Amino acid sequence: MPNAYHYSNTFDDALAAQFKGVLSMGFDPRQIDDLRLWLDITNPKTLQIDSSNGIALVQDRSSLGNNAAQSNASLRMQYAANGINGKSAIHATATNQQLQIPDHASLRFSDAYTMFMVVLYASDNNNWPVLYSKTSNYGTIADGYGMRLHLNSEDKFVSWGAQGGIATINGVEASANVNTFKAITINTPYIFSSTNSAVITTPSVASIIGGQGPDFYIGEIIIYGRALSTAIRKQVEAYLSAKWNIAIQV
């Protein structure tokens, strides 16, 4: 059996049919215990968009109310109706654009967590854009957690705060420290995940989505307050793969 599947509007192999089944059975991330954050840009009911197409608010679809907002119109990321594979996404068009989630105990982890993001970067601009961060020091491995891109000669995905776990890009696994994966490419959508099972220190600061450089899109963010098993992580990846039409390795 091949390791990867590519989807368009049809599902033409056995595993693809299973992935289709994940959606047809009505799966959503709330069916897995300990969901702490779910930002779904494809759901218009969760968005507040201003007259300039700026994202003022993304409501959290978990039960915890960890909404992401930006009150300053000049710092708002843009709504992109066809941002990632024809689905709506947040678009960071300027370096300082960002959303913030107020500090809350539900997003402060001392050890286990798992996070997923659907991301596409649109220009190789030699920046290190932050995708998601809850940290007071980006240079310290165990200070908080998050995900970012290094868009310079490296062109790689980096996660931090996951020293004892696994990180993946489109289902491909690697051991986690400061997790680095090379060979991500422009205008290619990715499903990133990071699972931690080691001790970390999360500061009492806001979570930041965006900042420190354009030009990227975010379609979905999911965070759980525990280290998901491989089988459950793959279930979430299958859901994201089918929804966003992104091939993953199994």
C-alpha positions as a LaTeX table, in Angstrom:
\begin{tabular}{lrrr}
\hline
Residue & $x$ (\AA) & $y$ (\AA) & $z$ (\AA) \\
\hline
Met1 & 0.00 & 0.00 & 0.00 \\
Pro2 & 1.40 & 3.44 & $-0.85$ \\
Asn3 & 2.29 & 5.72 & 2.05 \\
Ala4 & 0.64 & 8.89 & 0.77 \\
Tyr5 & $-2.66$ & 9.79 & $-0.86$ \\
His6 & $-3.57$ & 12.82 & $-2.89$ \\
Tyr7 & $-7.16$ & 14.02 & $-3.04$ \\
Ser8 & $-9.10$ & 16.22 & $-5.39$ \\
Asn9 & $-12.87$ & 15.93 & $-5.43$ \\
Thr10 & $-12.94$ & 12.15 & $-5.47$ \\
Phe11 & $-11.70$ & 9.37 & $-3.21$ \\
Asp12 & $-10.31$ & 6.53 & $-5.27$ \\
Asp13 & $-8.54$ & 4.15 & $-2.86$ \\
Ala14 & $-9.29$ & 2.27 & 0.34 \\
Leu15 & $-7.57$ & 4.59 & 2.80 \\
Ala16 & $-9.02$ & 7.67 & 1.12 \\
Ala17 & $-12.44$ & 6.11 & 1.60 \\
Gln18 & $-11.68$ & 5.74 & 5.30 \\
Phe19 & $-10.71$ & 9.40 & 5.48 \\
Lys20 & $-13.93$ & 10.33 & 3.72 \\
Gly21 & $-15.72$ & 8.26 & 6.33 \\
Val22 & $-14.19$ & 10.32 & 9.13 \\
Leu23 & $-16.09$ & 13.32 & 7.78 \\
Ser24 & $-19.25$ & 11.51 & 6.74 \\
Met25 & $-19.63$ & 10.12 & 10.26 \\
Gly26 & $-19.68$ & 13.68 & 11.55 \\
Phe27 & $-16.30$ & 13.63 & 13.31 \\
Asp28 & $-15.18$ & 16.87 & 14.87 \\
Pro29 & $-12.34$ & 17.61 & 17.30 \\
Arg30 & $-14.70$ & 17.96 & 20.28 \\
Gln31 & $-15.22$ & 14.21 & 20.24 \\
Ile32 & $-11.72$ & 13.77 & 21.68 \\
Asp33 & $-11.32$ & 14.51 & 25.39 \\
Asp34 & $-9.54$ & 17.59 & 26.72 \\
Leu35 & $-9.90$ & 19.94 & 23.76 \\
Arg36 & $-8.49$ & 23.31 & 24.83 \\
Leu37 & $-8.67$ & 25.34 & 21.61 \\
Trp38 & $-10.30$ & 24.96 & 18.19 \\
Leu39 & $-10.11$ & 27.86 & 15.76 \\
Asp40 & $-11.80$ & 26.93 & 12.47 \\
Ile41 & $-11.61$ & 29.68 & 9.85 \\
Thr42 & $-13.94$ & 27.77 & 7.53 \\
Asn43 & $-16.86$ & 28.35 & 9.91 \\
Pro44 & $-18.25$ & 31.84 & 9.19 \\
Lys45 & $-20.35$ & 31.85 & 12.36 \\
Thr46 & $-17.16$ & 32.06 & 14.43 \\
Leu47 & $-15.68$ & 35.08 & 12.60 \\
Gln48 & $-16.00$ & 38.83 & 12.93 \\
Ile49 & $-14.63$ & 40.58 & 9.84 \\
Asp50 & $-14.38$ & 44.35 & 9.52 \\
Ser51 & $-15.15$ & 46.50 & 6.48 \\
Ser52 & $-11.51$ & 46.26 & 5.32 \\
Asn53 & $-11.57$ & 42.44 & 5.44 \\
Gly54 & $-9.60$ & 42.41 & 8.68 \\
Ile55 & $-10.13$ & 39.61 & 11.18 \\
Ala56 & $-11.40$ & 41.17 & 14.41 \\
Leu57 & $-12.40$ & 37.92 & 16.15 \\
Val58 & $-12.21$ & 34.15 & 15.77 \\
Gln59 & $-14.38$ & 32.37 & 18.30 \\
Asp60 & $-13.05$ & 29.24 & 19.95 \\
Arg61 & $-15.17$ & 26.18 & 19.11 \\
Ser62 & $-14.07$ & 24.34 & 22.23 \\
Ser63 & $-16.16$ & 24.85 & 25.38 \\
Leu64 & $-13.51$ & 27.09 & 26.99 \\
Gly65 & $-14.00$ & 30.41 & 25.22 \\
Asn66 & $-10.35$ & 30.93 & 24.24 \\
Asn67 & $-11.31$ & 33.41 & 21.54 \\
Ala68 & $-8.64$ & 35.05 & 19.37 \\
Ala69 & $-9.13$ & 38.78 & 18.78 \\
Gln70 & $-7.48$ & 42.00 & 17.61 \\
Ser71 & $-9.00$ & 45.31 & 18.70 \\
Asn72 & $-6.50$ & 47.43 & 16.72 \\
Ala73 & $-7.70$ & 47.52 & 13.11 \\
Ser74 & $-4.20$ & 48.32 & 11.81 \\
Leu75 & $-2.87$ & 45.03 & 13.26 \\
Arg76 & $-5.57$ & 42.74 & 11.93 \\
Met77 & $-4.77$ & 39.80 & 9.71 \\
Gln78 & $-6.84$ & 39.53 & 6.54 \\
Tyr79 & $-9.69$ & 37.19 & 5.73 \\
Ala80 & $-8.93$ & 35.12 & 2.60 \\
Ala81 & $-12.02$ & 33.38 & 1.21 \\
Asn82 & $-9.93$ & 30.97 & $-0.88$ \\
Gly83 & $-6.79$ & 30.95 & 1.20 \\
Ile84 & $-5.89$ & 27.24 & 1.38 \\
Asn85 & $-7.11$ & 24.79 & $-1.27$ \\
Gly86 & $-10.23$ & 26.83 & $-1.91$ \\
Lys87 & $-11.19$ & 27.16 & 1.77 \\
Ser88 & $-11.17$ & 30.28 & 3.89 \\
Ala89 & $-8.12$ & 31.14 & 5.97 \\
Ile90 & $-6.41$ & 33.92 & 7.87 \\
His91 & $-3.77$ & 35.73 & 5.79 \\
Ala92 & $-0.86$ & 37.55 & 7.41 \\
Thr93 & $-0.03$ & 40.30 & 4.91 \\
Ala94 & 2.24 & 42.45 & 7.12 \\
Thr95 & 4.92 & 41.73 & 9.69 \\
Asn96 & 3.10 & 42.93 & 12.79 \\
Gln97 & $-0.38$ & 41.54 & 12.09 \\
Gln98 & $-1.61$ & 39.17 & 14.78 \\
Leu99 & $-4.47$ & 37.79 & 16.85 \\
Gln100 & $-4.24$ & 37.40 & 20.61 \\
Ile101 & $-5.83$ & 34.93 & 23.00 \\
Pro102 & $-5.90$ & 36.26 & 26.57 \\
Asp103 & $-3.93$ & 34.24 & 29.09 \\
His104 & $-5.98$ & 31.42 & 30.60 \\
Ala105 & $-5.05$ & 28.42 & 32.74 \\
Ser106 & $-6.48$ & 26.05 & 30.12 \\
Leu107 & $-3.64$ & 26.98 & 27.72 \\
Arg108 & $-0.86$ & 26.89 & 30.32 \\
Phe109 & 0.79 & 23.48 & 30.15 \\
Ser110 & 3.40 & 22.04 & 32.49 \\
Asp111 & 3.85 & 18.87 & 30.47 \\
Ala112 & 1.51 & 17.11 & 28.07 \\
Tyr113 & $-0.27$ & 18.73 & 25.13 \\
Thr114 & $-0.88$ & 18.16 & 21.41 \\
Met115 & $-1.42$ & 20.86 & 18.80 \\
Phe116 & $-2.30$ & 20.87 & 15.11 \\
Met117 & $-2.18$ & 23.66 & 12.53 \\
Val118 & $-3.12$ & 23.90 & 8.85 \\
Val119 & $-0.67$ & 26.33 & 7.21 \\
Leu120 & 0.48 & 27.60 & 3.81 \\
Tyr121 & 3.24 & 30.15 & 3.23 \\
Ala122 & 3.00 & 32.24 & 0.09 \\
Ser123 & 6.37 & 34.00 & $-0.29$ \\
Asp124 & 9.96 & 33.23 & 0.64 \\
Asn125 & 10.61 & 36.51 & 2.44 \\
Asn126 & 13.59 & 35.66 & 4.67 \\
Asn127 & 11.52 & 36.12 & 7.84 \\
Trp128 & 10.83 & 33.80 & 10.76 \\
Pro129 & 7.05 & 34.22 & 11.08 \\
Val130 & 5.35 & 33.00 & 14.24 \\
Leu131 & 2.32 & 30.81 & 13.61 \\
Tyr132 & 1.30 & 30.32 & 17.25 \\
Ser133 & 3.19 & 31.15 & 20.43 \\
Lys134 & 2.65 & 31.17 & 24.15 \\
Thr135 & 6.09 & 32.18 & 25.38 \\
Ser136 & 8.09 & 35.04 & 26.81 \\
Asn137 & 11.34 & 33.97 & 25.11 \\
Tyr138 & 11.44 & 32.41 & 21.64 \\
Gly139 & 15.06 & 31.39 & 22.14 \\
Thr140 & 14.43 & 29.16 & 25.17 \\
Ile141 & 13.39 & 25.62 & 24.34 \\
Ala142 & 11.37 & 24.98 & 27.51 \\
Asp143 & 9.77 & 28.44 & 27.79 \\
Gly144 & 6.20 & 27.92 & 26.70 \\
Tyr145 & 5.32 & 26.34 & 23.38 \\
Gly146 & 4.46 & 27.18 & 19.81 \\
Met147 & 5.15 & 26.80 & 16.09 \\
Arg148 & 6.94 & 29.01 & 13.60 \\
Leu149 & 8.57 & 28.96 & 10.15 \\
His150 & 12.17 & 29.75 & 9.28 \\
Leu151 & 11.86 & 31.24 & 5.79 \\
Asn152 & 15.46 & 31.89 & 4.90 \\
Ser153 & 18.05 & 29.53 & 3.46 \\
Glu154 & 16.64 & 26.80 & 5.75 \\
Asp155 & 12.94 & 26.90 & 4.78 \\
Lys156 & 11.77 & 24.73 & 7.64 \\
Phe157 & 9.05 & 24.25 & 10.23 \\
Val158 & 10.07 & 24.64 & 13.88 \\
Ser159 & 8.14 & 23.82 & 17.03 \\
Trp160 & 9.33 & 24.38 & 20.56 \\
Gly161 & 8.16 & 23.25 & 23.98 \\
Ala162 & 7.86 & 19.63 & 22.85 \\
Gln163 & 11.10 & 18.13 & 24.05 \\
Gly164 & 9.68 & 14.76 & 24.99 \\
Gly165 & 7.35 & 14.06 & 22.12 \\
Ile166 & 6.73 & 13.80 & 18.41 \\
Ala167 & 6.27 & 16.42 & 15.72 \\
Thr168 & 4.86 & 15.77 & 12.26 \\
Ile169 & 4.46 & 17.41 & 8.87 \\
Asn170 & 1.68 & 15.84 & 6.82 \\
Gly171 & 1.94 & 12.71 & 8.95 \\
Val172 & 5.73 & 12.31 & 8.72 \\
Glu173 & 7.14 & 11.90 & 12.24 \\
Ala174 & 10.35 & 13.03 & 13.93 \\
Ser175 & 11.47 & 13.06 & 17.55 \\
Ala176 & 10.88 & 16.40 & 19.22 \\
Asn177 & 13.32 & 18.78 & 20.87 \\
Val178 & 13.26 & 22.02 & 18.99 \\
Asn179 & 11.67 & 20.13 & 16.12 \\
Thr180 & 12.95 & 21.07 & 12.69 \\
Phe181 & 11.86 & 19.81 & 9.31 \\
Lys182 & 13.48 & 20.99 & 6.12 \\
Ala183 & 12.14 & 21.08 & 2.58 \\
Ile184 & 8.83 & 22.79 & 3.17 \\
Thr185 & 7.98 & 24.63 & $-0.01$ \\
Ile186 & 6.19 & 27.79 & $-1.03$ \\
Asn187 & 2.47 & 27.66 & $-1.88$ \\
Thr188 & 2.16 & 24.13 & $-0.50$ \\
Pro189 & $-0.37$ & 23.48 & 2.29 \\
Tyr190 & 0.75 & 21.56 & 5.36 \\
Ile191 & $-0.72$ & 19.92 & 8.42 \\
Phe192 & 1.72 & 20.48 & 11.29 \\
Ser193 & 1.42 & 18.71 & 14.64 \\
Ser194 & 3.44 & 18.67 & 17.84 \\
Thr195 & 2.95 & 16.36 & 20.84 \\
Asn196 & 4.73 & 16.93 & 24.15 \\
Ser197 & 5.19 & 14.58 & 27.09 \\
Ala198 & 8.05 & 16.32 & 28.94 \\
Val199 & 8.12 & 19.07 & 31.56 \\
Ile200 & 7.84 & 22.64 & 30.27 \\
Thr201 & 7.16 & 26.01 & 31.84 \\
Thr202 & 4.37 & 28.05 & 30.28 \\
Pro203 & 4.33 & 31.75 & 31.24 \\
Ser204 & 1.15 & 33.66 & 32.08 \\
Val205 & 1.12 & 35.61 & 28.83 \\
Ala206 & $-1.30$ & 35.93 & 25.93 \\
Ser207 & $-1.12$ & 33.42 & 23.11 \\
Ile208 & $-0.11$ & 35.09 & 19.83 \\
Ile209 & $-1.18$ & 33.99 & 16.36 \\
Gly210 & 0.97 & 35.65 & 13.71 \\
Gly211 & 3.59 & 38.34 & 14.12 \\
Gln212 & 7.25 & 38.58 & 13.09 \\
Gly213 & 6.69 & 38.35 & 9.38 \\
Pro214 & 4.26 & 37.70 & 6.51 \\
Asp215 & 3.28 & 36.02 & 4.12 \\
Phe216 & 1.35 & 32.98 & 5.31 \\
Tyr217 & $-2.14$ & 31.54 & 5.73 \\
Ile218 & $-3.64$ & 29.65 & 8.69 \\
Gly219 & $-6.78$ & 27.60 & 8.21 \\
Glu220 & $-7.25$ & 25.75 & 11.48 \\
Ile221 & $-5.69$ & 25.43 & 14.95 \\
Ile222 & $-6.49$ & 22.58 & 17.37 \\
Ile223 & $-4.92$ & 22.09 & 20.80 \\
Tyr224 & $-5.49$ & 19.32 & 23.35 \\
Gly225 & $-4.33$ & 19.36 & 26.96 \\
Arg226 & $-2.75$ & 15.92 & 26.79 \\
Ala227 & $-0.35$ & 13.90 & 24.67 \\
Leu228 & $-2.55$ & 12.10 & 22.16 \\
Ser229 & $-1.76$ & 8.52 & 21.27 \\
Thr230 & $-0.49$ & 7.86 & 17.77 \\
Ala231 & $-3.83$ & 6.36 & 16.77 \\
Ile232 & $-5.83$ & 9.38 & 17.96 \\
Arg233 & $-3.34$ & 11.84 & 16.46 \\
Lys234 & $-3.74$ & 10.09 & 13.12 \\
Gln235 & $-7.52$ & 10.35 & 13.46 \\
Val236 & $-7.24$ & 14.14 & 13.78 \\
Glu237 & $-4.77$ & 14.25 & 10.89 \\
Ala238 & $-7.18$ & 12.19 & 8.77 \\
Tyr239 & $-9.97$ & 14.66 & 9.54 \\
Leu240 & $-7.76$ & 17.62 & 8.56 \\
Ser241 & $-6.44$ & 15.81 & 5.48 \\
Ala242 & $-9.91$ & 15.10 & 4.12 \\
Lys243 & $-11.28$ & 18.52 & 5.03 \\
Trp244 & $-8.38$ & 20.53 & 3.57 \\
Asn245 & $-7.50$ & 18.20 & 0.68 \\
Ile246 & $-3.93$ & 17.76 & 1.93 \\
Ala247 & $-2.09$ & 14.48 & 1.36 \\
Ile248 & $-0.61$ & 12.84 & 4.45 \\
Gln249 & 1.68 & 9.87 & 5.07 \\
Val250 & 0.21 & 7.01 & 7.08 \\
\hline
\end{tabular}
